[in-house]
Amino acid sequence: MSKNGRKELDKESEYHCPKCGSYDIYDLGERFQCMKCQLTFDKESCDSLEDSLILSVEEKLKITEILKDKTNIFFDD
């Protein structure tokens, strides 16, 4: 752990940011956050998809929000 309490991951980590390519990430368990671009990613997506196909958690939430606003077909209140 570093002085600020974050778990440091070096370039030997199996994960990197699929958007900016940075290895400066903070491990959140099933997810990690890129410290450079501040986006969060699911490790499962990173394990199974090419970088260009991976959406950040923030992007997924925005898509869900838009779908919910446009239709109630898939969502219960």
N, C-alpha and C positions, 0 to 999 in steps of 0.2 A: 504494500500500500504506500501511496505517496503521502506527503505531509498534509494534503488537503482531504485525505480520507478516501480518495478515489482509487479504485483498482487500476493500476497501470497495465496496459497491454502494449507490447512492443511489436516490431515488424515481423516477429516470428508468430504472431497471433494468426489463427486460421480465419479471422474475420477482418474485413476492411469496409469502409463506406462505399457502397456501390454507386453513389452519386459523385463524390469528389475524389475517391481513391485513398483517402487518409486512413492510416492505421492508428491514429490517435482516437481511440474509442473507449467508452466507459461501459463495462459489462453490467447488464441489468438482469442476468439470468437467461430467460428465454428471448430476450431482446438485447440490443446494444444501442448506445447513442454515440453519434459522431460528434466529437468535441470541436471539429472545424466548422461544419455546416449546421450543427445542432439538430439534425434529423435523427429519428429513432427507427430501427429496422428489426423485423422479426428474424431470428437466426434460421428458423425453418425455411423461410423464403430464400435466404442467402445460400442455404445448403442445396436447394433444389432448382434454382433459376439462375439464368445469366444475369449479370449486373444490369444490363439495359432493360430487363423486364421487371426488376424489383421496384415495388412502391414502398415508400416510407409509411410508417404508421400514420403520420399526419396526412399523407395523401389518401390513404385508405379511409380515414375518418371523414375527410372532406367529400369523397365520393359517396359514402354512406349518407352523409348529411344532405347532399344534393338529391339523391334518390328518395330519401324520406320526404323531402320538401315537395318533390314532383309527383310522388305516388305513394299510396298507402298499401299497395299490394303486398309487400314483403315485410311490413312492420306493424307491430301491435303497439298501441299506446298504453 
